[in-house]
Amino acid sequence: AALAAAVQAANAAGLPFAPIARMQRGMALYDLGRYAEAKPALESAIGSDLAGLEGRAIETLGFCLESLNDLPGALRRFEELARLEGDGWRDLGAYHQARVLRRQNQNDRAKDLLRRLIERVDRARPDDTAAAASRAVVEQARALLHEIAPEDPLGRQQHAASDPAALMRMLRQQLGDRVQLQRPGQGG
C-alpha cells in the first residue's frame, strides 16, 4: 500500500523516477504472486526511461504473462528481450523463448533456438565479456535441450560446473603457465 501511494505521488508530481517506481511495484507484485496486478504496472513502465533496467522489466513482464498462461504474450516479450543490446539479453531472451515454445509443444523451434544459443556462446573467445555473461544461461540451455532432444550431443556434453576435473582442466588451460597450482600442504 505504501509503495502504491509513493508511485501515485511520483506520477502526479511528474517526477523522473516514476517509471522506475512503477517497474519496482510491478516486480514486487510479481514476487508476491499477484500477476494480474503486476502486469499493468510493468506495461506502464516499459517504454519509459528505466535507467538501463528495461531488460529486467521486460523479463519480469514475460514471466508474469507466462504465469497468467498468456504464452503468446510471454513469447513476444521474450523476443523483445532478445533484441535488447548488451548484458546478455539476447541469450537470456532466446532461452526464455525456448522454454515457452516447449510449453506450446513447439519442440523443433525450441531446439533450434537452444542449439544456436549454445553454439554462439561456445564459439566465443574466453575474453569475450558478453559471452561470459551468457555462460550460466548456456548451462540451463543445455539442460533444456537434453530434455527436448536427449540424443542431441550439445545437450549431452559434460560441463565443467558439474565435473571438478573438467573445471581444473579448463582453469589450467585458461591460466596456462602463469600460475602453478599447489596441492594442500605444499609450501609456497
C-alpha positions in Angstrom: 0.0 0.0 0.0 2.8 2.4 0.9 4.6 1.6 -2.4 1.4 2.2 -4.4 0.9 5.6 -2.7 4.5 6.5 -3.4 4.1 5.6 -7.1 0.9 7.6 -7.3 2.5 10.6 -5.7 5.6 10.4 -8.0 3.3 10.1 -11.1 1.2 13.0 -10.0 4.3 15.2 -9.5 5.8 14.1 -12.8 9.0 13.0 -11.2 11.5 11.4 -13.5 11.9 8.2 -11.3 8.1 7.4 -11.6 8.7 4.8 -14.3 11.3 3.0 -12.1 8.8 3.1 -9.2 6.1 1.6 -11.4 8.6 -1.1 -12.5 9.6 -1.9 -8.9 5.9 -2.0 -7.9 5.2 -4.5 -10.8 8.2 -6.6 -9.8 7.1 -6.7 -6.1 3.6 -7.7 -7.1 5.0 -10.4 -9.4 7.2 -11.7 -6.5 4.0 -11.8 -4.3 2.3 -13.9 -7.0 -0.2 -11.1 -7.9 0.4 -11.4 -11.6 -2.8 -9.7 -12.8 -1.9 -6.6 -10.8 1.8 -6.7 -11.8 1.1 -6.8 -15.5 -0.3 -3.2 -15.9 2.4 -1.8 -13.6 5.2 -3.4 -15.7 3.5 -2.5 -19.0 3.2 1.1 -18.0 6.9 1.3 -17.1 8.2 -0.3 -20.3 9.0 2.2 -23.0 9.9 4.9 -20.4 13.3 5.8 -19.2 14.2 2.9 -16.9 17.9 3.9 -16.5 19.2 0.7 -18.0 16.7 -1.6 -16.3 14.5 -2.3 -19.3 15.7 -5.9 -19.6 14.6 -6.7 -16.1 11.2 -5.1 -16.6 10.6 -6.9 -19.9 11.8 -10.2 -18.5 9.5 -9.9 -15.4 6.6 -9.0 -17.6 7.3 -12.1 -19.7 7.3 -14.2 -16.6 4.1 -12.5 -15.5 2.4 -13.3 -18.8 3.7 -16.9 -18.6 2.2 -17.2 -15.1 -1.1 -15.9 -16.4 -0.9 -18.6 -19.1 -0.6 -16.0 -21.9 2.1 -17.9 -23.7 1.9 -16.0 -27.0 2.2 -12.7 -25.0 5.1 -14.1 -23.0 6.8 -15.3 -26.2 6.5 -11.8 -27.7 8.1 -10.2 -24.6 11.0 -12.7 -24.6 11.5 -11.9 -28.3 11.7 -8.3 -27.3 14.1 -9.1 -24.5 16.4 -10.9 -27.1 16.5 -7.7 -29.2 18.0 -5.6 -26.3 21.6 -4.5 -26.6 24.2 -5.7 -24.0 24.2 -7.6 -20.8 23.5 -11.0 -22.4 19.8 -10.1 -23.0 19.9 -11.8 -26.4 20.9 -15.2 -25.0 18.6 -14.9 -22.0 15.7 -14.0 -24.2 16.4 -16.9 -26.5 16.5 -19.3 -23.6 13.1 -18.0 -22.3 11.6 -18.2 -25.8 12.7 -21.9 -26.0 11.1 -22.6 -22.6 7.8 -21.1 -23.7 8.0 -22.8 -27.1 8.4 -26.1 -25.3 5.3 -25.4 -23.2 3.5 -24.8 -26.6 4.8 -28.2 -27.8 6.9 -26.4 -30.5 9.9 -28.5 -29.6 11.6 -28.2 -33.1 11.6 -24.4 -32.8 12.8 -24.6 -29.2 15.6 -27.0 -30.1 16.7 -24.7 -32.9 16.9 -21.6 -30.6 18.8 -23.6 -28.0 21.3 -25.0 -30.4 22.0 -21.5 -31.9 22.5 -20.1 -28.4 24.8 -22.9 -27.3 26.9 -22.8 -30.5 27.2 -19.0 -30.4 28.5 -18.9 -26.9 30.7 -21.9 -27.3 32.4 -20.2 -30.3 33.1 -17.0 -28.3 36.6 -16.2 -27.2 37.4 -16.7 -23.5 37.9 -12.9 -23.0 34.5 -12.1 -24.7 32.7 -10.4 -21.8 29.2 -10.7 -23.5 29.7 -14.4 -23.9 30.9 -14.7 -20.3 27.6 -13.2 -19.1 25.8 -15.9 -21.0 27.7 -19.0 -19.8 25.2 -19.6 -17.0 22.3 -19.4 -19.4 24.1 -21.9 -21.7 24.2 -24.4 -18.9 20.4 -24.1 -18.5 20.0 -24.2 -22.3 22.0 -27.5 -22.4 19.8 -29.0 -19.7 16.6 -27.9 -21.6 17.9 -29.2 -24.9 18.7 -32.5 -23.2 15.1 -32.7 -22.0 13.8 -31.9 -25.5 16.2 -34.0 -27.5 18.3 -36.4 -25.4 20.1 -37.6 -28.4 21.5 -34.2 -29.3 25.2 -34.0 -28.5 25.0 -30.3 -27.5 22.6 -31.3 -24.7 24.7 -34.2 -23.5 28.1 -32.5 -23.2 29.8 -32.8 -19.8 30.0 -29.4 -18.2 32.8 -28.1 -16.1 30.4 -26.9 -13.5 29.3 -30.4 -12.8 32.7 -32.1 -13.3 35.6 -30.9 -10.9 38.2 -32.5 -13.1 36.9 -30.7 -16.2 36.8 -27.5 -14.3 40.5 -27.9 -13.3 41.5 -28.6 -16.9 39.6 -25.5 -18.1 41.3 -23.4 -15.4 44.7 -24.7 -16.3 44.1 -24.1 -20.0 43.0 -20.5 -19.3 45.8 -19.8 -16.9 48.5 -21.5 -18.8 51.9 -21.4 -17.3 51.3 -18.1 -15.5 50.1 -19.8 -12.3 51.3 -23.1 -10.8 48.6 -24.7 -8.8 49.7 -26.3 -5.5 48.3 -29.2 -3.6 47.3 -28.6 0.1 50.2 -28.9 2.4 52.7 -27.7 -0.2 54.6 -24.6 0.8 54.8 -21.6 -1.5 
